[in-house]
Amino acid sequence: MRTATELKWVTSARNLSGYCLALTFNDGSERIFDCEPLINQYPIFASLRDKAVFDHFDLDGWTITWLDGSIDIAPEYLYENSVAA
């Protein structure tokens, strides 16, 4: 089990080219996450192929969400599968 000091959450996000997002986490780290592999592999993310949908995300206090929270990606997954900016 992770302690509160180990938990990661997204504090800010912005669109980059394609399906990439620049993310800042609560520990101050800045990382780049490419959503395209998820969009192409998992049906739940298929609606994000529409760039207008993809580009309109929200932050819910923990992570990024789309379509009023019906689609999200765990912040730990975003952190562990992104690269340093």
MODELLER restraints for C-alpha pairs under 7 A, 6 or more apart:
rsr = mdl.restraints
at = mdl.atoms
rsr.add(forms.Gaussian(group=physical.xy_distance, feature=features.Distance(at['CA:8:A'], at['CA:25:A']), mean=6.39, stdev=0.5))
rsr.add(forms.Gaussian(group=physical.xy_distance, feature=features.Distance(at['CA:8:A'], at['CA:26:A']), mean=6.13, stdev=0.5))
rsr.add(forms.Gaussian(group=physical.xy_distance, feature=features.Distance(at['CA:8:A'], at['CA:75:A']), mean=6.29, stdev=0.5))
rsr.add(forms.Gaussian(group=physical.xy_distance, feature=features.Distance(at['CA:8:A'], at['CA:76:A']), mean=6.13, stdev=0.5))
rsr.add(forms.Gaussian(group=physical.xy_distance, feature=features.Distance(at['CA:9:A'], at['CA:25:A']), mean=5.46, stdev=0.5))
rsr.add(forms.Gaussian(group=physical.xy_distance, feature=features.Distance(at['CA:9:A'], at['CA:26:A']), mean=5.65, stdev=0.5))
rsr.add(forms.Gaussian(group=physical.xy_distance, feature=features.Distance(at['CA:9:A'], at['CA:62:A']), mean=4.74, stdev=0.5))
rsr.add(forms.Gaussian(group=physical.xy_distance, feature=features.Distance(at['CA:9:A'], at['CA:63:A']), mean=5.97, stdev=0.5))
rsr.add(forms.Gaussian(group=physical.xy_distance, feature=features.Distance(at['CA:9:A'], at['CA:75:A']), mean=5.29, stdev=0.5))
rsr.add(forms.Gaussian(group=physical.xy_distance, feature=features.Distance(at['CA:10:A'], at['CA:23:A']), mean=6.62, stdev=0.5))
rsr.add(forms.Gaussian(group=physical.xy_distance, feature=features.Distance(at['CA:10:A'], at['CA:24:A']), mean=5.82, stdev=0.5))
rsr.add(forms.Gaussian(group=physical.xy_distance, feature=features.Distance(at['CA:10:A'], at['CA:25:A']), mean=4.47, stdev=0.5))
rsr.add(forms.Gaussian(group=physical.xy_distance, feature=features.Distance(at['CA:10:A'], at['CA:26:A']), mean=6.26, stdev=0.5))
rsr.add(forms.Gaussian(group=physical.xy_distance, feature=features.Distance(at['CA:10:A'], at['CA:62:A']), mean=5.55, stdev=0.5))
rsr.add(forms.Gaussian(group=physical.xy_distance, feature=features.Distance(at['CA:10:A'], at['CA:63:A']), mean=5.03, stdev=0.5))
rsr.add(forms.Gaussian(group=physical.xy_distance, feature=features.Distance(at['CA:10:A'], at['CA:75:A']), mean=6.39, stdev=0.5))
rsr.add(forms.Gaussian(group=physical.xy_distance, feature=features.Distance(at['CA:11:A'], at['CA:24:A']), mean=5.61, stdev=0.5))
rsr.add(forms.Gaussian(group=physical.xy_distance, feature=features.Distance(at['CA:11:A'], at['CA:25:A']), mean=5.28, stdev=0.5))
rsr.add(forms.Gaussian(group=physical.xy_distance, feature=features.Distance(at['CA:11:A'], at['CA:26:A']), mean=5.82, stdev=0.5))
rsr.add(forms.Gaussian(group=physical.xy_distance, feature=features.Distance(at['CA:12:A'], at['CA:23:A']), mean=5.86, stdev=0.5))
rsr.add(forms.Gaussian(group=physical.xy_distance, feature=features.Distance(at['CA:12:A'], at['CA:24:A']), mean=5.17, stdev=0.5))
rsr.add(forms.Gaussian(group=physical.xy_distance, feature=features.Distance(at['CA:13:A'], at['CA:21:A']), mean=6.52, stdev=0.5))
rsr.add(forms.Gaussian(group=physical.xy_distance, feature=features.Distance(at['CA:13:A'], at['CA:22:A']), mean=5.54, stdev=0.5))
rsr.add(forms.Gaussian(group=physical.xy_distance, feature=features.Distance(at['CA:13:A'], at['CA:23:A']), mean=4.52, stdev=0.5))
rsr.add(forms.Gaussian(group=physical.xy_distance, feature=features.Distance(at['CA:13:A'], at['CA:24:A']), mean=6.35, stdev=0.5))
rsr.add(forms.Gaussian(group=physical.xy_distance, feature=features.Distance(at['CA:14:A'], at['CA:21:A']), mean=5.67, stdev=0.5))
rsr.add(forms.Gaussian(group=physical.xy_distance, feature=features.Distance(at['CA:14:A'], at['CA:22:A']), mean=5.30, stdev=0.5))
rsr.add(forms.Gaussian(group=physical.xy_distance, feature=features.Distance(at['CA:14:A'], at['CA:23:A']), mean=6.76, stdev=0.5))
rsr.add(forms.Gaussian(group=physical.xy_distance, feature=features.Distance(at['CA:15:A'], at['CA:21:A']), mean=4.78, stdev=0.5))
rsr.add(forms.Gaussian(group=physical.xy_distance, feature=features.Distance(at['CA:15:A'], at['CA:22:A']), mean=6.34, stdev=0.5))
rsr.add(forms.Gaussian(group=physical.xy_distance, feature=features.Distance(at['CA:15:A'], at['CA:55:A']), mean=6.66, stdev=0.5))
rsr.add(forms.Gaussian(group=physical.xy_distance, feature=features.Distance(at['CA:16:A'], at['CA:22:A']), mean=6.52, stdev=0.5))
rsr.add(forms.Gaussian(group=physical.xy_distance, feature=features.Distance(at['CA:19:A'], at['CA:34:A']), mean=5.81, stdev=0.5))
rsr.add(forms.Gaussian(group=physical.xy_distance, feature=features.Distance(at['CA:19:A'], at['CA:35:A']), mean=5.36, stdev=0.5))
rsr.add(forms.Gaussian(group=physical.xy_distance, feature=features.Distance(at['CA:19:A'], at['CA:36:A']), mean=5.53, stdev=0.5))
rsr.add(forms.Gaussian(group=physical.xy_distance, feature=features.Distance(at['CA:20:A'], at['CA:32:A']), mean=6.69, stdev=0.5))
rsr.add(forms.Gaussian(group=physical.xy_distance, feature=features.Distance(at['CA:20:A'], at['CA:33:A']), mean=5.52, stdev=0.5))
rsr.add(forms.Gaussian(group=physical.xy_distance, feature=features.Distance(at['CA:20:A'], at['CA:34:A']), mean=4.27, stdev=0.5))
rsr.add(forms.Gaussian(group=physical.xy_distance, feature=features.Distance(at['CA:20:A'], at['CA:35:A']), mean=5.94, stdev=0.5))
rsr.add(forms.Gaussian(group=physical.xy_distance, feature=features.Distance(at['CA:21:A'], at['CA:32:A']), mean=5.65, stdev=0.5))
rsr.add(forms.Gaussian(group=physical.xy_distance, feature=features.Distance(at['CA:21:A'], at['CA:33:A']), mean=5.31, stdev=0.5))
rsr.add(forms.Gaussian(group=physical.xy_distance, feature=features.Distance(at['CA:21:A'], at['CA:34:A']), mean=6.48, stdev=0.5))
rsr.add(forms.Gaussian(group=physical.xy_distance, feature=features.Distance(at['CA:22:A'], at['CA:31:A']), mean=5.91, stdev=0.5))
rsr.add(forms.Gaussian(group=physical.xy_distance, feature=features.Distance(at['CA:22:A'], at['CA:32:A']), mean=4.66, stdev=0.5))
rsr.add(forms.Gaussian(group=physical.xy_distance, feature=features.Distance(at['CA:22:A'], at['CA:33:A']), mean=6.61, stdev=0.5))
rsr.add(forms.Gaussian(group=physical.xy_distance, feature=features.Distance(at['CA:23:A'], at['CA:30:A']), mean=5.66, stdev=0.5))
rsr.add(forms.Gaussian(group=physical.xy_distance, feature=features.Distance(at['CA:23:A'], at['CA:31:A']), mean=5.24, stdev=0.5))
rsr.add(forms.Gaussian(group=physical.xy_distance, feature=features.Distance(at['CA:23:A'], at['CA:32:A']), mean=6.02, stdev=0.5))
rsr.add(forms.Gaussian(group=physical.xy_distance, feature=features.Distance(at['CA:24:A'], at['CA:30:A']), mean=4.49, stdev=0.5))
rsr.add(forms.Gaussian(group=physical.xy_distance, feature=features.Distance(at['CA:24:A'], at['CA:31:A']), mean=6.38, stdev=0.5))
rsr.add(forms.Gaussian(group=physical.xy_distance, feature=features.Distance(at['CA:30:A'], at['CA:84:A']), mean=6.14, stdev=0.5))
rsr.add(forms.Gaussian(group=physical.xy_distance, feature=features.Distance(at['CA:30:A'], at['CA:85:A']), mean=5.49, stdev=0.5))
rsr.add(forms.Gaussian(group=physical.xy_distance, feature=features.Distance(at['CA:31:A'], at['CA:82:A']), mean=5.95, stdev=0.5))
rsr.add(forms.Gaussian(group=physical.xy_distance, feature=features.Distance(at['CA:31:A'], at['CA:83:A']), mean=5.31, stdev=0.5))
rsr.add(forms.Gaussian(group=physical.xy_distance, feature=features.Distance(at['CA:31:A'], at['CA:84:A']), mean=4.37, stdev=0.5))
rsr.add(forms.Gaussian(group=physical.xy_distance, feature=features.Distance(at['CA:31:A'], at['CA:85:A']), mean=4.65, stdev=0.5))
rsr.add(forms.Gaussian(group=physical.xy_distance, feature=features.Distance(at['CA:32:A'], at['CA:82:A']), mean=5.35, stdev=0.5))
rsr.add(forms.Gaussian(group=physical.xy_distance, feature=features.Distance(at['CA:32:A'], at['CA:83:A']), mean=5.30, stdev=0.5))
rsr.add(forms.Gaussian(group=physical.xy_distance, feature=features.Distance(at['CA:32:A'], at['CA:84:A']), mean=6.28, stdev=0.5))
rsr.add(forms.Gaussian(group=physical.xy_distance, feature=features.Distance(at['CA:32:A'], at['CA:85:A']), mean=5.69, stdev=0.5))
rsr.add(forms.Gaussian(group=physical.xy_distance, feature=features.Distance(at['CA:33:A'], at['CA:78:A']), mean=6.47, stdev=0.5))
rsr.add(forms.Gaussian(group=physical.xy_distance, feature=features.Distance(at['CA:33:A'], at['CA:81:A']), mean=6.88, stdev=0.5))
rsr.add(forms.Gaussian(group=physical.xy_distance, feature=features.Distance(at['CA:33:A'], at['CA:82:A']), mean=4.49, stdev=0.5))
rsr.add(forms.Gaussian(group=physical.xy_distance, feature=features.Distance(at['CA:33:A'], at['CA:83:A']), mean=6.69, stdev=0.5))
rsr.add(forms.Gaussian(group=physical.xy_distance, feature=features.Distance(at['CA:38:A'], at['CA:45:A']), mean=6.67, stdev=0.5))
rsr.add(forms.Gaussian(group=physical.xy_distance, feature=features.Distance(at['CA:39:A'], at['CA:45:A']), mean=4.83, stdev=0.5))
rsr.add(forms.Gaussian(group=physical.xy_distance, feature=features.Distance(at['CA:39:A'], at['CA:46:A']), mean=5.51, stdev=0.5))
rsr.add(forms.Gaussian(group=physical.xy_distance, feature=features.Distance(at['CA:39:A'], at['CA:48:A']), mean=6.52, stdev=0.5))
rsr.add(forms.Gaussian(group=physical.xy_distance, feature=features.Distance(at['CA:39:A'], at['CA:49:A']), mean=6.54, stdev=0.5))
rsr.add(forms.Gaussian(group=physical.xy_distance, feature=features.Distance(at['CA:48:A'], at['CA:54:A']), mean=4.73, stdev=0.5))
rsr.add(forms.Gaussian(group=physical.xy_distance, feature=features.Distance(at['CA:56:A'], at['CA:66:A']), mean=6.82, stdev=0.5))
rsr.add(forms.Gaussian(group=physical.xy_distance, feature=features.Distance(at['CA:57:A'], at['CA:64:A']), mean=6.39, stdev=0.5))
rsr.add(forms.Gaussian(group=physical.xy_distance, feature=features.Distance(at['CA:57:A'], at['CA:65:A']), mean=5.53, stdev=0.5))
rsr.add(forms.Gaussian(group=physical.xy_distance, feature=features.Distance(at['CA:57:A'], at['CA:66:A']), mean=4.80, stdev=0.5))
rsr.add(forms.Gaussian(group=physical.xy_distance, feature=features.Distance(at['CA:58:A'], at['CA:64:A']), mean=5.57, stdev=0.5))
rsr.add(forms.Gaussian(group=physical.xy_distance, feature=features.Distance(at['CA:58:A'], at['CA:65:A']), mean=5.22, stdev=0.5))
rsr.add(forms.Gaussian(group=physical.xy_distance, feature=features.Distance(at['CA:58:A'], at['CA:66:A']), mean=6.34, stdev=0.5))
rsr.add(forms.Gaussian(group=physical.xy_distance, feature=features.Distance(at['CA:59:A'], at['CA:65:A']), mean=6.15, stdev=0.5))
rsr.add(forms.Gaussian(group=physical.xy_distance, feature=features.Distance(at['CA:62:A'], at['CA:75:A']), mean=6.66, stdev=0.5))
rsr.add(forms.Gaussian(group=physical.xy_distance, feature=features.Distance(at['CA:63:A'], at['CA:73:A']), mean=6.81, stdev=0.5))
rsr.add(forms.Gaussian(group=physical.xy_distance, feature=features.Distance(at['CA:63:A'], at['CA:74:A']), mean=6.49, stdev=0.5))
rsr.add(forms.Gaussian(group=physical.xy_distance, feature=features.Distance(at['CA:63:A'], at['CA:75:A']), mean=5.31, stdev=0.5))
rsr.add(forms.Gaussian(group=physical.xy_distance, feature=features.Distance(at['CA:64:A'], at['CA:72:A']), mean=5.92, stdev=0.5))
rsr.add(forms.Gaussian(group=physical.xy_distance, feature=features.Distance(at['CA:64:A'], at['CA:73:A']), mean=6.64, stdev=0.5))
rsr.add(forms.Gaussian(group=physical.xy_distance, feature=features.Distance(at['CA:65:A'], at['CA:71:A']), mean=5.55, stdev=0.5))
rsr.add(forms.Gaussian(group=physical.xy_distance, feature=features.Distance(at['CA:65:A'], at['CA:72:A']), mean=4.37, stdev=0.5))
rsr.add(forms.Gaussian(group=physical.xy_distance, feature=features.Distance(at['CA:66:A'], at['CA:72:A']), mean=6.37, stdev=0.5))
